[in-house]
Amino acid sequence: METVIDPQNAFSQHVSAELTDAILSLSSDIVLYLSPKGIIRKVIVQNRELSRLVKSWVGKSWKSCVTTESELKIDQLLRFSNKSLKNDSRHVNHHLSDGGYLPVSYATLNCESEGFVVAVGQELSQLTALQQKLVSAQQTLERDYVQLRHVETRYRSLFNLVETPVLVCKAESTEILEINPAAIRLLNCDTNAVIGKKLDLFFGEDEKQKVNNFLIKTQLGERNAFETKLANDKTVCINLSSFRQESETYSLIQFQLETENTSEKKHSPETSLQRAIGKSPDALVICDTNGEISYINEAFLELTALPNKDHVSGSNLMTWLARGRVDFSIMRNTLQDSGVLKLFTTQIIGQGSSIEVEISGIELDHRTHKEMVFSLRNISRRIKNESATGQLSRSAEQLSELVGQLPLKNIVSETTDLIEKLCIEAALDLSLNNRVSAAEMLGLSRQSLYVKMKKLNIQDGGERS
């Protein structure tokens, strides 16, 4: 260190202790007066918040007031060489009561003649906060950059894999910036030879002006689709959409061949099938294995007398079946066993009325789930099969002939057996000979149903003796 003094205006170099303290405090945030062994004898601070913290330091070892990793730095600050009066700055961290730390940059002065060491410190908490913000901002930038790279990768993959011919160009100059493989195949060109060229390169002389006029009208918001012919005589429809990026407008152009917009696509078998299902005179329902409805056609609305599909959306097919869960269990079990349901007769409960229907169905096995498709036909206007009624009438006539031959008690017993037999046979018919469902319809246990079938001589498979 070199000191320069005006020789003509020499002044006394004696400076009072108070003035020394003031000078040191003006040039620093913390001033420590230490013994040669590092015991804090005096502390000078300007900041009130710091003054509350450093009051407890007086009389303690400087090393005891800092964190573990800073202790070695304290030893270095207190160690002076023979020719050195000061030590360069070291970054030291002090303990805080809340578990944090106070960063301070200390330099030390050796005042051996006075019997003490002076440590002059600059508080670095603001600098540390700025550094942390910088690190946080850097990490955020890195995360954003990684996300941007991921988005760009997904965009690039989609752009290259999509079957629709697509290219990106500048809106004003029509300079081509990107082109996907589908457009390369359509335009029969090379990627490197196209990038940087103008869009009208791919059109004949007669079409170039039309295409340029279309692009101008698109920028004005008048049109976004245009049919034209390429230089290779292929007729295409151009669809254009614009977007802005970095104060410049770009155009995303899609090419569709004429065959993709013809009646061939409009009258595809899939489209015809969808229209046929929607307008079928038989009601059609698609549901899952729990009965949750996912699709109905217009005929189902007519069958249930509902105004629109919103009343059915999310409902269960059991809601509309007369015997609810019993009917649905029979239908589902039959589909699971054979894959096909044919001519199952039941009733559909509409708005205040019930309609007799005949249900046929199939099961669709998708990879992740199964669906059931049911066709419901209204048979309420069919001529009823009177065989059962006639059988009942003949049985009633036979019973009337027993009057006078048997006591009333025996006739009532015969009548009970006849009614039980007719009900069991009807339940077996409705359940397609499924005894479990038949027992549930009749409110009987399976064991009770088997006992009654044996008693009434109703054979297996629904065969009656």
RAFEN-V975878 format. One record per backbone hydrogen bond with DSSP energy under -0.5 kcal/mol. CO is the residue of the C=O (numbers start at 1). NH is the residue of the N-H. E is the energy in kcal/mol with one decimal. If there is no record, write none. Layout:
co-><CO,CO>
nh-><NH,NH>
e-><E,E>
//
This chain:
co-><5,6,7,16,17,18,19,20,21,22,23,25,29,30,31,32,32,33,33,34,35,38,39,40,42,44,47,48,49,50,51,53,54,54,55,57,60,61,61,62,63,65,67,67,68,70,71,72,73,74,75,78,81,85,87,90,90,92,93,94,96,100,101,102,103,104,104,105,106,107,108,109,109,110,111,111,111,116,117,117,118,118,119,119,120,121,121,121,122,124,125,126,127,128,129,130,131,132,133,134,135,136,137,138,139,140,141,142,143,144,145,146,147,148,149,150,151,152,153,154,155,156,157,158,165,166,167,168,168,169,170,174,175,176,178,180,180,181,182,183,184,184,190,191,191,194,197,198,199,200,202,204,204,205,207,208,209,210,211,212,213,214,215,216,217,217,218,224,226,228,229,230,234,235,236,236,237,237,238,239,241,243,245,248,249,250,251,251,252,253,254,255,256,257,258,259,262,262,263,265,268,269,270,271,272,273,274,275,277,278,283,284,285,286,286,287,288,291,292,293,295,297,297,298,299,300,301,301,304,308,309,309,312,315,316,317,317,318,320,321,323,324,325,326,327,328,329,330,331,332,333,334,334,335,339,341,343,344,346,347,348,348,350,353,355,356,356,357,358,359,360,361,362,363,364,364,369,370,371,372,372,373,374,374,375,375,376,377,379,384,386,387,388,389,390,391,392,393,394,395,396,397,398,399,400,402,402,406,407,408,409,410,411,412,413,414,415,416,417,418,419,420,421,422,423,424,425,426,427,428,429,431,433,434,435,436,437,438,439,439,445,446,447,448,449,450,451,452,453,454,457,457,459,460,463>
nh-><7,9,10,20,21,22,23,24,25,26,27,28,46,121,44,34,119,41,42,117,38,62,35,59,33,31,51,52,53,54,55,56,57,58,58,60,40,64,65,65,66,95,70,71,71,74,75,76,77,78,79,80,84,110,108,92,106,104,67,102,99,96,103,94,124,92,106,122,90,120,87,111,118,112,114,115,116,111,34,119,109,120,32,121,107,29,30,123,105,128,129,130,131,132,133,134,135,136,137,138,139,140,141,142,143,144,145,146,147,148,149,150,151,152,153,154,155,156,157,158,159,160,161,162,255,180,253,177,178,251,174,199,170,196,168,183,184,185,186,187,188,189,194,194,195,197,176,201,202,203,231,207,208,209,211,212,213,214,215,216,217,218,219,220,222,223,221,240,238,236,204,233,230,258,228,238,239,256,226,254,252,250,248,245,171,243,169,253,241,167,239,165,237,260,261,262,265,266,267,268,272,273,274,275,276,277,278,279,280,298,376,297,374,294,295,372,291,317,288,314,286,300,301,302,303,304,305,306,351,311,312,313,315,293,319,320,321,321,349,324,326,328,329,330,331,332,333,334,335,336,337,338,339,339,363,361,345,359,357,322,350,355,352,350,348,379,380,346,377,344,375,341,373,365,366,371,366,289,364,287,374,362,285,376,360,377,283,358,382,386,390,391,392,393,394,395,396,397,398,399,400,401,402,402,403,405,406,404,411,412,413,414,415,416,417,418,419,420,421,422,423,424,425,426,427,428,429,430,431,433,432,434,435,438,439,440,441,442,443,444,449,450,451,452,453,454,455,456,458,457,459,465,462,463,459>
e-><-0.6,-0.8,-0.6,-2.1,-2.5,-2.2,-2.6,-2.5,-2.6,-1.9,-1.3,-0.5,-0.8,-3.4,-2.6,-0.6,-2.9,-3.4,-1.4,-2.9,-2.6,-2.8,-2.3,-3.0,-2.8,-2.3,-1.9,-1.5,-0.9,-2.5,-1.0,-0.6,-1.6,-0.6,-0.7,-2.4,-2.7,-0.6,-0.6,-1.1,-1.1,-1.4,-1.3,-0.5,-1.3,-1.5,-1.8,-1.8,-2.1,-1.7,-0.7,-0.6,-0.8,-3.8,-0.9,-0.6,-2.5,-3.1,-2.6,-2.2,-1.6,-1.5,-0.6,-2.7,-3.2,-3.2,-0.7,-2.3,-2.3,-3.1,-2.1,-0.9,-2.3,-0.7,-0.8,-1.0,-1.9,-1.4,-3.4,-0.5,-3.2,-0.6,-2.8,-0.6,-2.1,-2.2,-2.0,-0.5,-2.7,-3.3,-2.6,-2.4,-2.4,-2.7,-2.5,-2.4,-2.7,-2.9,-2.9,-2.4,-2.6,-2.5,-2.6,-2.3,-2.5,-2.9,-2.4,-2.4,-2.7,-2.7,-2.4,-2.3,-2.8,-2.7,-2.4,-2.6,-2.9,-2.8,-2.5,-2.7,-3.0,-2.0,-2.1,-2.1,-2.3,-2.3,-2.8,-3.3,-1.7,-3.2,-1.6,-1.3,-2.0,-2.8,-2.5,-0.6,-1.9,-2.3,-2.0,-2.8,-1.1,-1.4,-1.1,-1.0,-2.1,-2.7,-3.2,-1.4,-1.8,-1.4,-2.9,-0.8,-1.6,-0.6,-2.6,-2.4,-2.4,-2.2,-2.3,-2.0,-2.4,-2.2,-1.8,-1.3,-2.8,-0.5,-1.3,-2.5,-3.9,-2.5,-0.6,-1.8,-2.9,-1.9,-2.8,-0.5,-0.5,-1.8,-1.9,-2.9,-3.5,-3.2,-1.0,-2.7,-2.3,-2.1,-2.2,-0.6,-2.0,-2.1,-2.4,-0.6,-3.0,-1.3,-1.7,-0.7,-1.1,-1.1,-2.3,-1.2,-2.2,-2.5,-2.1,-2.1,-2.4,-2.5,-2.1,-1.7,-0.9,-1.1,-3.0,-1.3,-3.0,-3.1,-1.5,-3.2,-1.8,-2.7,-1.6,-0.8,-2.4,-0.7,-1.1,-1.8,-2.2,-2.1,-0.9,-2.0,-0.9,-1.1,-1.3,-1.9,-2.6,-2.5,-1.6,-1.4,-0.7,-0.6,-2.6,-1.3,-1.9,-2.3,-2.4,-1.9,-2.4,-2.9,-2.7,-2.2,-2.0,-2.5,-1.9,-2.8,-0.6,-1.7,-1.1,-2.5,-0.5,-3.5,-2.9,-2.7,-0.8,-2.4,-1.6,-3.3,-3.0,-2.2,-0.6,-2.1,-2.3,-3.1,-3.5,-2.9,-2.6,-0.6,-0.9,-2.7,-2.1,-0.5,-3.5,-2.4,-0.5,-2.1,-2.4,-0.5,-2.2,-0.5,-1.9,-2.4,-1.3,-0.7,-3.0,-2.3,-2.2,-2.4,-2.8,-2.2,-2.4,-2.5,-2.3,-2.1,-2.2,-1.5,-0.5,-1.2,-1.1,-2.1,-2.1,-0.7,-2.0,-2.7,-1.7,-2.3,-2.4,-2.4,-2.1,-2.2,-2.5,-2.6,-2.4,-2.4,-2.4,-2.6,-2.5,-2.2,-2.4,-2.4,-2.2,-2.5,-2.1,-3.8,-1.2,-0.6,-0.9,-2.5,-2.8,-1.8,-2.4,-2.0,-0.8,-2.7,-2.2,-2.4,-2.1,-2.3,-2.5,-2.1,-2.3,-2.8,-3.1,-0.6,-0.7,-1.2,-0.9,-1.2,-2.0>
//
